[in-house]
């Protein structure tokens, strides 16, 4: 095999000389040193030679002359005395064999590599390419590692395997010094596209007509040179029917850690808060030992204490006399499934061995609950509106309508934004520096650039309308929607309290409008009936048309929010009037809630089936009605639990173990993107997708997400929440929160069916 390799390379070299192609003389000299004593070629090698020569367009007579030259040679071959393959510090089971090159480097590989290197336009890249070829022919370990780290002939291509990642770490380990020309490994992941017909473009399953192909090249080569290099290699095997794309973000090489002013600012901020945490914790230890009395100043100081915040997070006491204990359970479970859904989507749209495996999973109705992240996010919008409505109505009753909502809105912004900003700041600075991998530059670096461009839209909570093509943090759209609706909610809540007839009519009209708008837009633009999680369309959220132009818009998300406001009003009236449900009403409520909840959860699976073709009218009707139905199901669940009619489900949702998890939901939502991006960016090999592997990975993502959420909550969210409560008591009185304290009635017990108990001032 080595003999035929040499002959092929000589043929290529002489053909290049005849065509005035610049082939490095050192490579030709090295080729001459590897000709063996055996001057007889195997007939099969001769056949391969003529076949390859025909593909390359090398003249047959020229090949015959090469045979004569080889057979007439009396030269005795000696290995390069300046190099000893056994002298390398690193040795592997294969690396110790001098025949390693001939066992893994085929003639066709060397031939295509030589031709591709000679066509590289950049001089430095071409020179290092020749040095690589020279090292490969000399069986030098660094060159063998560079070749070995690159992807070879695709495996499982017809099975749907579209990611051929080579060996990232082996490529990064290459660092070969030389005479003024050090060769360092650079890992590039090229995108190879075949010509795609119009019909195949319409197919939403699979991964499309593209292939990600890893190649290890010298670090001096830019993206354009790598694209030309890969294209030339492929032209020898599959012809010129492919298109090769390589961007600077597709290539990665190890560089010294660089720190700019923004990075230093983040570190200073973290050190500042660490100092505050240390001082506050030290003060609390001192106060506990000396039995210091609780004052507003004392409470402000210990707000940042680690001891105080861990106690608050782990505490299972809800101190809620409104019967809203089940809210914690709903929040906890909803966030668990939201994070699991994010994990599944990132795993399914990332490097996998079998692209069709994801399609089989999403078509299985049993897995429909994992595809309904949209409804779970709607649940949080519903709960946000419900709690605000319920607690504000109590205060309006207490203060006879004289309630200044401006401090509530201001403090809400102050409570949410700092932790949010810290995460964005991390995206802008240190996130790209915490790891590496085949997709690291493509995913993490891109996310950093987007955050640098659009961070201000996040802080102003307008990023779901402004700079959507450069959105920072794919999940951040929810905070903008919730904040925008939160700022208009007081008008509707006050209308419900002040005008007993007009208020409900107004909220009903708003709900109808919120149903009509998405339907009209879906019908007009021929959109999907809901967010469909096809892996082919979600390698990057920001490039998905439906996500950017429809899903994240506030006017497409108003229905659950208005239904939440209305549910808060209904529960308020029930508890004020001490209304008792009849058995018939309970049966009707639970039956309706179960049917609507089940249908909305599993009906989404219908739209993934190949045999089902939905119309535009169906999509327009579904986009609104399934949100409306889900809100009704949630509304009854909360009302039933709050009035003591929740049964076993109500007891489970009120389980105290879920309370600490519920307290971490906000921070978990913020940091989950870091876990998902890190997973995809550092992944070295495609994953074999099964229900088990996805579930196992999703569980690990859950644990890591809530661990980071705990750190963020202790450091920022919980302290600021405590300060917010203290300041609201001092300036706005009272505190509006889902854990509002209530006074006991004269009997010393809480009442579920009445709101006569008041919030502590």
C-alpha positions as CSV (number, residue, x, y, z in Angstrom):
1,X,0.0,0.0,0.0
2,X,2.8,2.4,0.8
3,X,4.4,1.7,-2.6
4,X,1.2,2.6,-4.5
5,X,0.9,5.7,-2.3
6,X,4.4,6.9,-3.4
7,X,3.7,6.2,-7.0
8,X,0.4,8.1,-6.9
9,X,2.1,11.1,-5.2
10,X,4.9,11.1,-7.8
11,X,2.2,11.1,-10.5
12,X,0.4,14.0,-8.9
13,X,3.7,15.9,-8.4
14,X,4.9,15.4,-12.0
15,X,1.5,16.3,-13.3
16,X,1.6,19.4,-11.2
17,X,5.0,20.3,-12.6
18,X,3.7,20.0,-16.1
19,X,0.9,22.3,-15.2
20,X,3.2,24.8,-13.4
21,X,1.6,24.0,-10.1
22,X,3.7,25.1,-7.1
23,X,4.5,21.8,-5.3
24,X,7.0,22.2,-2.5
25,X,10.4,20.6,-3.3
26,X,10.8,19.4,0.3
27,X,7.7,17.3,0.0
28,X,9.0,15.7,-3.3
29,X,12.4,15.1,-1.6
30,X,10.6,13.3,1.3
31,X,8.6,11.2,-1.2
32,X,11.8,10.0,-2.7
33,X,13.1,8.7,0.7
34,X,10.1,6.4,1.3
35,X,10.5,4.3,-1.9
36,X,11.2,0.7,-0.7
37,X,13.7,-1.8,-2.0
38,X,10.9,-3.8,-3.5
39,X,10.5,-2.7,-7.1
40,X,7.6,-4.9,-8.0
41,X,4.1,-3.5,-7.6
42,X,1.1,-5.7,-6.9
43,X,-1.3,-5.9,-9.9
44,X,-4.2,-4.6,-7.7
45,X,-2.1,-1.5,-6.8
46,X,-1.5,-0.9,-10.6
47,X,-5.3,-1.1,-11.1
48,X,-5.9,1.4,-8.4
49,X,-3.2,3.7,-9.7
50,X,-4.7,3.8,-13.2
51,X,-8.2,4.4,-11.8
52,X,-7.0,7.3,-9.6
53,X,-5.0,8.7,-12.5
54,X,-8.0,8.7,-14.7
55,X,-10.1,10.5,-12.0
56,X,-7.4,13.2,-11.6
57,X,-6.9,13.5,-15.4
58,X,-3.2,12.3,-15.3
59,X,-2.0,11.1,-18.6
60,X,-1.6,7.3,-18.8
61,X,1.7,7.5,-20.6
62,X,3.0,9.7,-17.7
63,X,2.0,6.9,-15.2
64,X,3.8,4.3,-17.3
65,X,7.0,6.5,-17.1
66,X,6.6,6.6,-13.4
67,X,6.6,2.8,-13.2
68,X,9.7,2.7,-15.3
69,X,11.4,5.2,-13.0
70,X,10.5,3.3,-9.9
71,X,11.5,-0.1,-11.3
72,X,14.8,1.2,-12.6
73,X,15.8,2.7,-9.3
74,X,18.7,1.1,-7.4
75,X,18.5,3.6,-4.5
76,X,18.7,2.1,-1.1
77,X,16.1,3.5,1.3
78,X,17.0,4.8,4.8
79,X,14.8,6.5,7.4
80,X,15.5,10.1,8.2
81,X,18.2,9.9,10.8
82,X,17.1,13.2,12.3
83,X,13.8,11.6,13.5
84,X,13.1,8.6,15.5
85,X,9.4,7.6,15.9
86,X,10.2,6.0,19.3
87,X,11.8,9.2,20.7
88,X,8.4,10.9,21.2
89,X,7.5,11.6,24.8
90,X,4.0,10.4,24.2
91,X,3.4,6.9,23.0
92,X,0.2,5.1,22.4
93,X,-0.5,1.5,21.5
94,X,-0.5,2.5,17.8
95,X,1.9,5.4,18.0
96,X,4.8,3.2,18.8
97,X,4.6,1.4,15.5
98,X,6.6,2.9,12.6
99,X,4.0,1.4,10.3
100,X,1.2,3.4,11.8
101,X,1.1,5.8,8.9
102,X,0.8,3.1,6.3
103,X,-2.0,1.5,8.3
104,X,-4.2,4.5,8.7
105,X,-3.2,6.9,5.8
106,X,-4.5,5.6,2.6
107,X,-3.1,6.4,-0.8
108,X,-6.3,8.3,-1.7
109,X,-5.9,10.4,1.4
110,X,-2.4,11.4,0.7
111,X,-3.2,12.1,-2.9
112,X,-6.1,14.3,-2.1
113,X,-4.3,16.1,0.7
114,X,-1.3,16.9,-1.5
115,X,-3.6,18.2,-4.2
116,X,-5.6,20.3,-1.8
117,X,-2.6,21.8,0.0
118,X,-1.1,22.9,-3.3
119,X,-4.3,24.8,-4.1
120,X,-4.3,26.8,-0.9
121,X,-3.9,30.5,-1.8
122,X,-2.6,31.7,1.6
123,X,1.2,31.4,1.6
124,X,1.7,30.7,5.3
125,X,-1.1,28.2,5.4
126,X,0.3,26.4,2.3
127,X,3.8,26.3,3.8
128,X,2.5,24.7,7.0
129,X,0.4,22.4,4.9
130,X,3.5,21.2,3.2
131,X,5.2,20.7,6.5
132,X,2.3,18.6,7.6
133,X,2.6,16.4,4.5
134,X,6.3,16.1,5.1
135,X,5.7,15.1,8.7
136,X,3.0,12.6,7.7
137,X,5.3,10.9,5.2
138,X,8.0,10.8,7.9
139,X,5.6,9.1,10.3
140,X,6.0,12.0,12.8
141,X,3.6,11.9,15.7
142,X,2.3,15.5,15.5
143,X,1.4,15.1,11.8
144,X,-0.2,11.8,12.4
145,X,-2.3,13.3,15.2
146,X,-3.4,16.1,12.9
147,X,-4.5,13.6,10.3
148,X,-6.0,11.3,12.9
149,X,-8.0,14.1,14.5
150,X,-9.8,14.9,11.3
151,X,-13.0,13.1,10.3
152,X,-12.6,10.4,7.6
153,X,-15.1,8.7,5.4
154,X,-18.6,9.3,6.8
155,X,-20.2,6.5,8.8
156,X,-23.9,6.2,9.2
157,X,-24.6,8.9,6.7
158,X,-27.7,7.1,5.3
159,X,-28.7,6.5,9.0
160,X,-29.0,10.2,9.6
161,X,-25.6,10.8,11.2
162,X,-24.8,14.4,10.1
163,X,-22.1,15.3,12.7
164,X,-18.6,13.8,12.1
165,X,-16.6,15.5,14.8
166,X,-13.2,13.8,14.6
167,X,-11.1,14.2,17.8
168,X,-11.2,17.7,19.1
169,X,-8.7,17.3,22.0
170,X,-6.2,15.4,19.8
171,X,-6.2,18.4,17.4
172,X,-5.8,20.9,20.2
173,X,-2.9,19.0,21.6
174,X,-0.7,19.6,18.5
175,X,2.1,22.1,19.1
176,X,5.2,21.4,16.9
177,X,8.0,24.0,17.0
178,X,10.2,24.5,14.0
179,X,12.6,26.8,12.3
180,X,10.5,30.0,12.7
181,X,7.4,28.1,11.7
182,X,5.6,26.5,14.7
183,X,2.6,24.4,13.7
184,X,-0.4,24.5,16.1
185,X,-3.5,22.5,15.7
186,X,-6.7,24.3,14.6
187,X,-10.0,22.4,14.7
188,X,-12.6,23.5,12.1
189,X,-16.1,22.1,11.6
190,X,-17.0,22.6,8.0
191,X,-20.6,22.6,6.7
192,X,-21.0,20.5,3.6
193,X,-24.2,21.0,1.7
194,X,-25.5,18.9,-1.2
195,X,-27.8,20.3,-3.8
196,X,-31.3,20.2,-2.3
197,X,-34.4,19.9,-4.4
198,X,-37.5,22.0,-3.7
199,X,-39.4,19.0,-2.4
200,X,-36.7,18.0,0.1
201,X,-36.6,21.6,1.4
202,X,-40.2,21.3,2.5
203,X,-39.5,18.2,4.6
204,X,-39.2,19.3,8.3
205,X,-38.0,16.0,9.7
206,X,-34.3,14.9,9.7
207,X,-31.4,17.3,9.6
208,X,-31.6,18.6,6.0
209,X,-29.1,18.1,3.2
210,X,-26.0,19.1,5.2
211,X,-23.1,17.5,6.9
212,X,-20.8,18.8,9.6
213,X,-17.2,17.6,8.9
214,X,-14.3,18.1,11.3
215,X,-10.8,18.8,9.9
216,X,-7.6,19.5,11.8
217,X,-5.4,22.1,10.1
218,X,-2.5,24.4,11.0
219,X,-3.6,27.4,13.0
220,X,-2.3,29.8,10.3
221,X,-5.1,28.8,8.0
222,X,-8.1,31.1,7.9
223,X,-11.7,30.0,7.3
224,X,-11.6,30.6,3.5
225,X,-8.4,28.5,3.1
226,X,-10.0,25.7,5.1
227,X,-13.2,25.8,3.0
228,X,-11.1,25.6,-0.2
229,X,-9.0,22.8,1.3
230,X,-12.0,20.7,2.2
231,X,-13.7,21.4,-1.1
232,X,-10.7,20.2,-3.0
233,X,-10.5,17.0,-1.0
234,X,-14.2,16.3,-1.6
235,X,-13.9,17.0,-5.3
236,X,-11.7,13.9,-5.6
237,X,-14.3,11.6,-3.9
238,X,-17.8,13.0,-4.5
239,X,-17.1,15.5,-7.3
240,X,-18.1,19.1,-7.4
241,X,-21.7,18.7,-6.4
242,X,-21.2,19.9,-2.8
243,X,-20.9,23.4,-1.3
244,X,-18.5,23.8,1.6
245,X,-19.0,26.6,4.2
246,X,-16.5,27.5,6.9
247,X,-16.8,30.7,9.0
248,X,-14.3,32.0,11.6
249,X,-16.7,30.8,14.3
250,X,-16.4,27.3,12.9
251,X,-12.7,27.2,13.7
252,X,-11.2,26.9,17.2
253,X,-7.6,27.1,18.4
254,X,-6.2,27.5,21.8
255,X,-5.2,31.0,22.6
256,X,-3.8,32.7,25.8
257,X,-6.6,33.9,28.1
258,X,-7.3,37.5,27.4
259,X,-9.1,39.7,29.9
260,X,-10.6,43.1,28.9
261,X,-12.0,45.9,31.0
262,X,-15.5,44.4,30.8
263,X,-14.2,41.1,32.2
264,X,-12.4,42.9,35.0
265,X,-15.6,44.9,35.8
266,X,-17.5,41.6,36.2
267,X,-14.9,40.2,38.6
268,X,-14.9,43.5,40.6
269,X,-18.7,43.2,40.9
270,X,-18.5,39.6,42.0
271,X,-15.8,40.4,44.6
272,X,-17.9,43.4,45.8
273,X,-20.9,41.2,46.4
274,X,-18.8,38.5,47.9
275,X,-17.5,41.0,50.4
276,X,-21.0,42.1,51.3
277,X,-22.1,38.5,51.8
278,X,-19.1,37.9,54.0
279,X,-19.7,41.0,56.2
280,X,-23.5,40.4,56.4
281,X,-23.0,36.8,57.3
282,X,-20.4,37.8,60.0
283,X,-22.8,40.3,61.4
284,X,-25.6,37.8,61.6
285,X,-23.4,35.4,63.5
286,X,-22.5,38.2,65.9
287,X,-26.2,39.1,66.2
288,X,-27.3,35.5,67.0
289,X,-24.6,35.2,69.7
290,X,-25.6,38.5,71.3
291,X,-29.4,38.2,70.8
292,X,-29.7,41.4,68.9
293,X,-33.3,42.7,68.4
294,X,-34.8,42.8,65.0
295,X,-35.1,46.3,63.6
296,X,-35.4,47.6,60.0
297,X,-31.7,48.3,60.0
298,X,-30.9,44.9,61.3
299,X,-33.1,43.2,58.7
300,X,-31.5,45.3,55.9
301,X,-28.0,44.2,57.0
302,X,-28.8,40.5,57.3
303,X,-30.6,40.5,53.9
304,X,-27.3,39.5,52.3
305,X,-26.3,37.0,54.9
306,X,-25.7,33.5,53.5
307,X,-27.2,32.0,56.7
308,X,-30.4,34.1,56.4
309,X,-30.9,33.4,52.7
310,X,-30.3,29.6,53.0
311,X,-32.9,29.5,55.8
312,X,-35.4,31.4,53.7
313,X,-34.9,29.1,50.7
314,X,-35.0,25.9,52.6
315,X,-37.9,26.9,54.8
316,X,-41.1,25.1,53.9
317,X,-43.4,27.5,55.8
318,X,-45.7,29.5,53.5
319,X,-47.6,31.5,56.1
320,X,-50.5,31.9,53.6
321,X,-54.0,32.1,54.8
322,X,-55.5,32.5,51.3
323,X,-55.3,28.9,50.5
324,X,-52.7,29.4,47.9
325,X,-50.2,26.7,49.1
326,X,-50.7,24.8,45.9
327,X,-49.1,27.6,43.9
328,X,-45.7,26.5,45.0
329,X,-46.3,23.0,43.8
330,X,-47.5,24.2,40.4
331,X,-44.5,26.5,40.0
332,X,-42.0,23.9,40.9
333,X,-43.4,21.1,38.7
334,X,-43.9,23.5,35.7
335,X,-40.3,24.7,36.0
336,X,-39.0,21.2,36.2
337,X,-40.7,20.3,33.0
338,X,-39.7,23.5,31.3
339,X,-36.0,22.9,32.0
340,X,-36.4,19.2,31.0
341,X,-38.0,20.4,27.7
342,X,-35.1,22.8,27.1
343,X,-32.7,20.0,27.7
344,X,-34.5,17.7,25.3
345,X,-34.6,20.3,22.5
346,X,-30.9,21.2,22.8
347,X,-30.0,17.5,22.9
348,X,-32.2,16.6,19.9
349,X,-31.1,19.5,17.8
350,X,-27.4,19.0,18.6
351,X,-25.0,16.3,17.4
352,X,-26.8,13.0,17.3
353,X,-26.0,9.7,15.6
354,X,-29.5,9.1,14.4
355,X,-31.4,12.2,13.3
356,X,-34.6,10.2,12.8
357,X,-34.6,9.0,16.4
358,X,-35.8,12.5,17.5
359,X,-38.5,12.5,14.9
360,X,-39.8,9.2,16.2
361,X,-39.8,10.5,19.8
362,X,-41.8,13.7,18.9
363,X,-44.3,11.6,16.9
364,X,-45.0,9.4,19.9
365,X,-48.1,10.7,21.7
366,X,-46.8,9.4,25.0
367,X,-44.0,12.0,24.8
368,X,-46.5,14.9,24.1
369,X,-46.1,16.3,27.7
370,X,-42.4,17.0,26.9
371,X,-43.4,19.0,23.8
372,X,-45.8,21.3,25.6
373,X,-43.2,23.7,27.0
374,X,-45.3,26.5,25.5
375,X,-48.3,25.6,27.8
376,X,-46.0,25.4,30.9
377,X,-44.6,28.9,30.1
378,X,-48.2,30.1,29.7
379,X,-48.8,28.6,33.2
380,X,-46.2,31.0,34.7
381,X,-47.9,33.9,32.9
382,X,-51.2,32.8,34.3
383,X,-49.8,32.5,37.9
384,X,-48.1,35.9,37.7
385,X,-51.4,37.6,36.7
386,X,-53.4,35.6,39.2
387,X,-51.2,36.4,42.2
388,X,-51.0,40.1,41.3
389,X,-54.8,40.3,40.8
390,X,-55.7,38.4,44.0
391,X,-53.3,40.3,46.3
392,X,-54.0,43.7,44.8
393,X,-57.8,43.2,45.2
394,X,-57.2,42.5,48.9
395,X,-55.3,45.7,49.2
396,X,-57.9,47.7,47.3
397,X,-60.5,46.4,49.7
398,X,-58.3,47.2,52.7
399,X,-57.5,50.8,51.5
400,X,-60.8,51.5,49.9
401,X,-59.2,52.0,46.5
402,X,-56.4,54.3,47.7
403,X,-53.4,52.2,46.6
404,X,-50.3,53.7,45.0
405,X,-49.2,51.1,42.6
406,X,-46.1,53.0,41.3
407,X,-43.8,51.8,44.2
408,X,-45.0,48.3,43.5
409,X,-44.1,48.5,39.9
410,X,-40.7,50.2,40.6
411,X,-39.8,47.7,43.3
412,X,-40.8,44.8,41.1
413,X,-38.4,46.0,38.5
414,X,-35.7,46.4,41.1
415,X,-36.3,42.9,42.4
416,X,-36.2,41.2,39.1
417,X,-33.5,43.1,37.2
418,X,-30.2,42.7,39.3
419,X,-30.1,38.9,39.1
420,X,-31.1,39.1,35.5
421,X,-28.4,41.6,34.7
422,X,-25.7,39.6,36.4
423,X,-26.5,36.6,34.2
424,X,-26.4,38.8,31.1
425,X,-23.1,40.3,32.3
426,X,-21.7,36.8,32.6
427,X,-22.8,36.0,29.0
428,X,-21.0,39.2,27.9
429,X,-17.7,38.4,29.7
430,X,-16.7,35.0,31.1
431,X,-19.1,32.6,29.5
432,X,-16.9,32.0,26.4
433,X,-13.8,31.4,28.6
434,X,-15.2,28.6,30.8
435,X,-14.8,25.7,28.3
436,X,-14.0,24.6,24.7
437,X,-15.4,22.1,22.2
438,X,-16.2,21.4,18.6
439,X,-19.2,23.8,18.6
440,X,-18.0,26.2,21.2
441,X,-17.1,29.2,19.0
442,X,-20.2,28.6,16.9
443,X,-22.6,28.6,19.9
444,X,-21.0,30.4,22.8
445,X,-19.0,33.1,21.0
446,X,-22.1,33.9,19.0
447,X,-24.2,34.2,22.1
448,X,-21.6,36.6,23.7
449,X,-21.7,38.8,20.6
450,X,-25.5,39.0,20.7
451,X,-25.5,39.9,24.4
452,X,-22.9,42.7,23.8
453,X,-25.1,44.1,21.0
454,X,-28.5,43.8,22.7
455,X,-28.1,43.7,26.5
456,X,-29.9,47.0,26.8
457,X,-33.1,45.6,25.2
458,X,-33.1,42.9,27.9
459,X,-32.8,45.4,30.7
460,X,-35.6,47.6,29.3
461,X,-37.7,44.4,28.8
462,X,-38.3,45.1,25.1
463,X,-36.1,42.4,23.5
464,X,-39.1,40.5,22.2
465,X,-39.7,43.4,19.8
466,X,-36.4,45.1,19.4
467,X,-33.2,43.5,18.0
468,X,-34.9,40.1,17.9
469,X,-32.4,38.9,15.3
470,X,-29.7,39.5,17.9
471,X,-31.5,38.3,21.0
472,X,-29.4,37.7,24.1
473,X,-30.5,34.6,26.1
474,X,-33.1,32.6,24.1
475,X,-35.4,32.3,27.1
476,X,-35.3,35.9,28.1
477,X,-38.3,36.8,26.0
478,X,-40.6,35.6,28.8
479,X,-39.4,38.2,31.2
480,X,-40.2,40.9,28.7
481,X,-43.7,39.6,28.0
482,X,-44.4,39.2,31.8
483,X,-43.1,42.7,32.6
484,X,-45.0,44.4,29.8
485,X,-48.2,42.8,30.9
486,X,-47.4,43.5,34.6
487,X,-47.3,47.2,33.9
488,X,-50.7,47.3,32.3
489,X,-52.4,44.9,34.7
490,X,-53.2,47.5,37.5
491,X,-55.7,49.2,35.1
492,X,-57.7,46.0,34.6
493,X,-57.5,45.0,38.3
494,X,-58.7,48.4,39.4
495,X,-61.5,48.2,36.9
496,X,-62.6,44.8,38.3
497,X,-62.6,46.2,41.8
498,X,-64.2,49.6,41.2
499,X,-66.8,48.7,38.5
500,X,-68.5,45.5,39.4
501,X,-70.3,45.3,36.1
502,X,-68.0,47.2,33.7
503,X,-64.8,45.6,35.1
504,X,-65.7,42.0,34.2
505,X,-67.0,43.1,30.8
506,X,-63.7,44.9,30.1
507,X,-61.5,41.9,31.0
508,X,-63.8,39.7,29.0
509,X,-63.4,41.9,25.9
510,X,-59.6,42.0,26.5
511,X,-59.6,38.2,26.6
512,X,-61.6,37.9,23.4
513,X,-59.2,40.3,21.7
514,X,-56.3,38.2,23.0
515,X,-57.9,35.2,21.3
516,X,-58.6,36.9,18.0
517,X,-55.2,38.5,17.4
518,X,-53.1,35.2,17.3
519,X,-55.8,33.5,15.2
520,X,-55.7,36.3,12.6
521,X,-51.9,36.4,12.5
522,X,-51.7,32.6,12.2
523,X,-54.3,32.5,9.4
524,X,-52.7,35.5,7.5
525,X,-49.1,34.3,7.7
526,X,-49.9,30.5,7.4
527,X,-48.1,29.8,10.7
528,X,-48.0,26.6,12.6
529,X,-50.8,26.0,15.2
530,X,-48.2,26.1,18.0
531,X,-44.4,25.9,18.6
532,X,-43.4,22.6,16.8
533,X,-40.0,21.3,18.0
534,X,-38.4,20.0,14.8
535,X,-34.6,19.5,15.3
536,X,-33.8,20.7,11.8
537,X,-35.3,24.1,12.7
538,X,-33.8,24.7,16.1
539,X,-30.0,24.5,15.8
540,X,-30.3,28.2,16.7
541,X,-33.5,29.7,18.2
542,X,-32.8,33.2,16.8
543,X,-32.8,32.0,13.2
544,X,-36.3,30.3,13.6
545,X,-38.9,32.4,11.9
546,X,-41.8,31.3,14.1
547,X,-39.9,31.9,17.3
548,X,-38.8,35.4,16.4
549,X,-41.9,36.7,14.5
550,X,-44.7,35.0,16.5
551,X,-43.9,33.0,19.6
552,X,-42.1,35.7,21.6
553,X,-44.5,38.6,20.9
554,X,-46.6,39.9,23.8
555,X,-49.7,40.2,21.6
556,X,-49.5,36.4,21.0
557,X,-49.3,35.6,24.7
558,X,-52.0,37.7,26.3
559,X,-54.7,35.1,26.8
560,X,-53.3,33.2,29.8
561,X,-52.4,36.5,31.5
562,X,-55.9,38.0,31.2
563,X,-57.4,34.6,32.3
564,X,-55.1,34.8,35.3
565,X,-56.4,38.3,36.2
566,X,-60.0,37.0,35.8
567,X,-59.3,33.9,37.9
568,X,-57.9,36.1,40.7
569,X,-61.0,38.2,40.7
570,X,-63.3,35.2,40.7
571,X,-61.5,33.7,43.7
572,X,-61.6,37.0,45.5
573,X,-65.4,37.2,45.1
574,X,-65.8,33.6,46.2
575,X,-63.8,34.1,49.4
576,X,-65.4,37.5,50.1
577,X,-68.9,36.1,49.8
578,X,-67.8,32.8,51.5
579,X,-69.3,30.9,48.6
580,X,-69.7,27.1,49.0
581,X,-69.5,24.8,46.0
582,X,-72.2,22.3,45.4
583,X,-71.2,18.7,44.7
584,X,-72.6,19.0,41.2
585,X,-70.4,22.1,40.5
586,X,-67.4,20.3,41.9
587,X,-67.9,17.3,39.6
588,X,-68.5,19.6,36.6
589,X,-65.4,21.7,37.4
590,X,-63.1,18.7,37.9
591,X,-64.4,16.9,34.8
592,X,-64.0,19.9,32.6
593,X,-60.6,20.7,34.0
594,X,-59.3,17.1,33.4
595,X,-60.7,16.9,29.9
596,X,-59.4,20.3,28.8
597,X,-56.0,19.7,30.4
598,X,-55.6,16.2,28.8
599,X,-56.7,17.3,25.4
600,X,-54.5,20.4,25.3
601,X,-51.5,18.4,26.5
602,X,-51.7,15.5,24.1
603,X,-53.4,17.1,21.1
604,X,-50.1,18.7,20.0
605,X,-48.9,15.2,19.0
606,X,-51.4,15.2,16.1
607,X,-49.5,18.0,14.3
608,X,-46.2,15.9,14.2
609,X,-47.8,13.0,12.4
610,X,-46.8,12.5,8.7
611,X,-50.3,11.3,7.8
612,X,-52.0,14.4,9.1
613,X,-52.2,17.6,7.1
614,X,-53.8,20.5,9.0
615,X,-55.4,23.5,7.4
616,X,-54.7,27.1,8.0
617,X,-58.1,27.4,9.7
618,X,-57.3,24.6,12.0
619,X,-54.0,26.2,12.9
620,X,-55.7,29.6,13.5
621,X,-58.3,28.0,15.8
622,X,-55.9,25.9,17.7
623,X,-53.4,28.7,18.5
624,X,-55.9,30.5,20.6
625,X,-58.3,27.8,21.8
626,X,-55.7,25.5,23.3
627,X,-54.3,28.4,25.4
628,X,-57.9,29.3,26.5
629,X,-58.7,25.7,27.4
630,X,-55.4,25.3,29.4
631,X,-56.1,28.5,31.3
632,X,-59.6,27.2,32.3
633,X,-58.0,24.0,33.5
634,X,-55.4,25.9,35.6
635,X,-58.0,28.3,36.9
636,X,-60.3,25.6,38.3
637,X,-57.3,23.8,39.8
638,X,-56.2,26.9,41.7
639,X,-59.8,27.8,42.8
640,X,-60.5,24.2,43.9
641,X,-57.3,24.1,45.9
642,X,-57.8,27.5,47.5
643,X,-61.3,26.6,48.7
644,X,-60.3,23.3,50.1
645,X,-61.6,21.2,47.2
646,X,-58.3,20.1,45.8
647,X,-58.4,16.5,47.0
648,X,-55.3,14.4,46.6
649,X,-54.0,16.6,43.9
650,X,-54.3,19.6,46.0
651,X,-52.4,17.9,48.9
652,X,-49.7,16.8,46.5
653,X,-49.3,20.3,45.1
654,X,-49.1,21.7,48.7
655,X,-46.4,19.2,49.6
656,X,-43.7,21.2,51.5
657,X,-40.8,19.5,49.7
658,X,-41.8,21.5,46.6
659,X,-41.7,24.9,48.3
660,X,-37.8,25.3,48.2
661,X,-37.9,24.3,44.5
662,X,-40.6,26.9,43.8
663,X,-38.4,29.6,45.4
664,X,-35.6,28.8,42.9
665,X,-37.7,28.8,39.8
666,X,-36.9,32.4,38.7
667,X,-33.1,31.9,39.1
668,X,-33.4,28.5,37.5
669,X,-35.0,30.0,34.4
670,X,-32.2,32.6,34.2
671,X,-29.3,30.2,34.4
672,X,-30.7,27.2,32.4
673,X,-29.4,28.7,29.1
674,X,-25.8,28.5,30.5
675,X,-26.2,24.7,31.1
676,X,-27.8,24.0,27.7
677,X,-25.2,26.1,25.7
678,X,-22.3,24.6,27.6
679,X,-23.6,21.1,26.9
680,X,-23.8,21.6,23.2
681,X,-20.6,23.6,22.9
682,X,-18.4,21.1,24.7
683,X,-19.9,17.9,23.2
684,X,-17.1,15.8,21.7
685,X,-19.2,13.0,20.1
686,X,-22.7,12.6,18.7
687,X,-25.2,11.2,21.1
688,X,-27.3,8.1,20.5
689,X,-30.8,9.2,21.1
690,X,-33.2,7.0,23.0
691,X,-35.8,7.9,25.6
692,X,-33.4,6.7,28.3
693,X,-30.4,8.8,27.1
694,X,-32.5,11.9,26.8
695,X,-34.1,11.4,30.2
696,X,-30.7,10.8,31.8
697,X,-29.2,13.9,30.3
698,X,-32.3,16.0,31.2
699,X,-32.1,14.9,34.8
700,X,-28.4,15.9,34.9
701,X,-29.4,19.3,33.4
702,X,-32.0,19.8,36.0
703,X,-29.6,19.1,38.9
704,X,-27.0,21.5,37.4
705,X,-29.5,24.2,36.7
706,X,-31.0,24.2,40.2
707,X,-27.5,24.1,41.7
708,X,-26.5,27.3,39.8
709,X,-29.9,28.7,40.6
710,X,-29.2,28.2,44.3
711,X,-26.0,30.2,44.1
712,X,-27.6,33.0,42.1
713,X,-30.5,33.1,44.5
714,X,-28.4,33.3,47.7
715,X,-26.2,35.9,46.2
716,X,-28.6,38.3,44.4
717,X,-32.3,37.3,44.2
718,X,-33.1,36.4,47.7
719,X,-31.3,39.4,49.3
720,X,-33.0,41.9,47.0
721,X,-36.3,40.2,47.6
722,X,-35.8,40.7,51.4
723,X,-34.8,44.4,50.9
724,X,-37.9,44.9,48.6
725,X,-40.2,43.6,51.4
726,X,-38.6,45.9,54.0
727,X,-38.7,49.0,51.8
728,X,-42.3,48.3,50.7
729,X,-43.4,48.0,54.3
730,X,-41.7,51.4,54.9
731,X,-42.9,53.3,51.8
732,X,-45.7,51.4,50.0
733,X,-47.3,49.2,52.8
734,X,-48.0,46.4,52.4
735,X,-45.9,43.8,50.6
736,X,-47.6,42.1,47.6
737,X,-46.2,38.6,47.3
738,X,-47.3,35.1,46.9
739,X,-46.1,34.4,50.5
740,X,-48.0,37.3,52.0
741,X,-48.5,37.0,55.8
742,X,-52.1,37.2,57.0
743,X,-53.6,38.0,60.4
744,X,-55.4,35.3,62.2
745,X,-59.2,35.6,62.7
746,X,-60.6,36.0,66.2
747,X,-60.8,32.2,66.5
748,X,-57.1,32.0,65.9
749,X,-57.5,30.0,62.7
750,X,-57.0,30.8,59.0
751,X,-60.1,30.9,56.8
752,X,-59.9,29.5,53.3
753,X,-63.2,30.8,52.1
754,X,-62.9,34.4,53.2
755,X,-60.5,37.2,52.7
756,X,-61.4,39.1,55.8
757,X,-58.0,38.4,57.1
758,X,-55.6,41.1,56.1
759,X,-52.0,41.4,55.1
760,X,-49.5,42.5,57.7
761,X,-48.6,46.1,57.4
